[in-house]
Amino acid sequence: MAKQTQAEKLAALQKLVKNETDKCIRCGECRTVCPVFGETPLERYTARGKIAIADSLARGELEFDAHTRELFDNCLLCTGCASQCSSGARADKVVIAVREAFADKLGVPLVKKAVAQALSLPGGVLETGARIGSAAQKLAFKAVPETSGLYRRFAMPLVDKDQYVPQLAATPFRNAVRFAGNPDQPKVIFFTGCMTNYFMTEIGHSLVKVLNALGVAVEVPPDQACCGMPMLASGEHEIVRKQARRNIGALALGGADVPIVTACASCGHMLKHGYLDRFGDDPGLAPGLEDIAARTRDITEFLAADALRDRLAALTAKAARRSATYHDPCHLRKAQKLVTEPRRILEMATGGAVDEMRHPEACCGLGGTYCLANMERSKQIQAKKIEDAVSTRADVVATACPGCILQLRDGMRRRKGANMPVKHIIQLLAEAIGA
């Protein structure tokens, strides 16, 4: 696809914004679900406010300056507004398109640029960097035996004294596992995501354990790349295109009848929706992206299917009972519309019903690099979620996204007296099967 000129980009922005502006009836329903508006109740931070401002930008009535950019950077892209909107307005698509325009005109902020560049490196280079980083962490951070994660040894930017820092794995998951199970069994392709591959490898090993116990083999394509969500959120359109192209090739293993499973809500949303939203009109990419979208299942969605659910119930029949509360990842509940499936699996993993929070659907405040670029507001959103979880007095907090795990563990560390462990549902399920 030929590279667009600036005039073509502006015309495309105008068309997209007009489409969403025409849908928005200014009802204000988006205000009720926006985590940023919940902390900063100003109209410009609402979805309808951003759509109106984007319309003025696209028509040349406002400048693409730092003040206006701040409004669009203050969005977690949780998709809550789109999920809530009865008119079908997609403010998230508007925010992404405007961020891309800002990236073109003003560049990408340093923190977001660093993350995007690192995650888009070729696999071998990134894995070498991860191994070096794993060793270097011992110099910059200290582990505390009673808790998970690391503490900083000295002052450093973007890491305060209480920050939960996950430990880089000495061996990335995709280096440790390429294929697990019997080659004669049905199989799935596992799209690991970056957090599971480089930090929380235990999630990947738990997924393999569960699926193998169910008679399902797991193939892990070594050439898969970051899904591109961090780059999409930063406005790095061409890097996202590159990641999409790499993943089309990597996930083609086995043909169209082999499911792709994810254990990350954001990765699943990107494979099902994000690529097609951005490149669905690109004839060179669309067929491959449609194939990926049709085959992708969240691991809880895959396990909750009729064919596996009864077998899973038998495997977990003797699991020790423990109470669990569940945090809905935004990109699982609001974007993928998966609400009952993870709860069914969690009930089997813990031998009982879920102890629901008052607001399990509320965002945890991570939002990819939002937690770094807007740290204070991110922590305010986080604190509400932690209080909600602690109030249940459950034994464990479960969720279905490594990013949410990162944010929730950080919040538990900050909240005095909170010692609830935070785990992925698939970890709890693996423990139940092991028992």
C-alpha positions, 0 to 999 in steps of 0.5 A: 500500500503506497504511503499516504501524503499529509493531505491524504492523511488529513482527509482520512482523519476528517472522514473517520472523525465525521463518521463518529461525530455523526453517531454521537448524540451527546447523551453523556452516557460515556461519562459514567464509565470513563475512568479518567473522567471519574478522577478529573470530571471535566468535559474535555476528558469525556469521549464525547468531548474528545470527539468534538475536539477531534472534529475541530482539529480535523477541520483546522479550527484547532492547532495540533499543539501540546495542550490539545495533545494532553487531552488525547493522551489522557485516555486509557483506551479501555473501550468502556465508552464504545462498549457503553455507547448505544449509538455505536460511536467509537471514540477509541478509534478517534483517539488512536487516529488523532494520536497518529496525527500528533505523532506525525506532527510533533513526534512520539513522547520519549517514554512511549517511543522507547517502549515501541522501539524496544518491542518492535526489535527483531526477536533475536535482538529482543531476546538477547536484550532480555537476557542482559536485562535479567542480569542487570536487574540484580544490580538496579533492583533487590528482591524481597523474599516475602513478596513478589517483584523487585524494589529499586536500590536507588532513585530512578525515573518513572520508578518510585520506592514502592513500585512493583517491578516484574523480574525479567525471565532469564529464559524467555518463554518462547525459547523454553517451549516450542511444542508441548504435547503429543503430535497426534493430538489436536493442537492450538497455536499459542500467541504469548504476548510480551509480558508472558514471554519476557516476564511472567513465564509462569502464565505460559507454563500454566497454559501448557500444563492445562491444555496438555492435561486436556489432551491438547498440544500447544505450538509456540511459533518462535517468530511471533512479534509483539501484537503492536498495541503499545505502538497503536496507542502511541500513534506509530502506525507503520510499526503496527503495520510491520508487526501485523505483517510479521504475525500473519506469517508466524501464526499461519502454522497449521492452517485455518482450522487451528485455533490461536489462543491468547492469555492476554486480554489486550493481545486478544483484542488486537488480534480480533479487532485492532488490526482489522480496525486499522488495516481492514481496507488494506488488500495486502493485509486484510485476508491474513488479518481476517484469518487471525481474527476468526481463529483467535480465542482467549484461553478462558473462552477456549476452555469454556467451550462445551467440548472441554468444559466437562473434562476440565470439571473432572480434572478439577473435581478434587481441587481445594476450595478457596475464595477468589475475586475477579477483575475484568480486564477492560479488553476482555469484558468491554472489547471482546465481550467475555464476561461469563467464560472467565468466571466459569473457569475460575469457579472450577479452579477454586471449587466455588463461586466468585466473590464479586467486587462491587465494580469488577468491570472498573479499569485498573488504571494501567492502560499500557504506557498510560501508567508511566506517562500519567502516573498520578492519575493511574495510581488514583484509578488503581487505588479504587480498584484495590479497595474494591478487591480488598473489601471482598476479603477473598483469598486471591485476586484473579484476572486474565491479563498480565498487564492487569496483574502488574498493576494490581500487584503494584496496588496491593504493595502500596495499600497498607495491610493488603497482602492478597496474591494476584494471579492469572486464572490459568495459573489457578487452574493449573494449580487445581489440576496439579492438586 
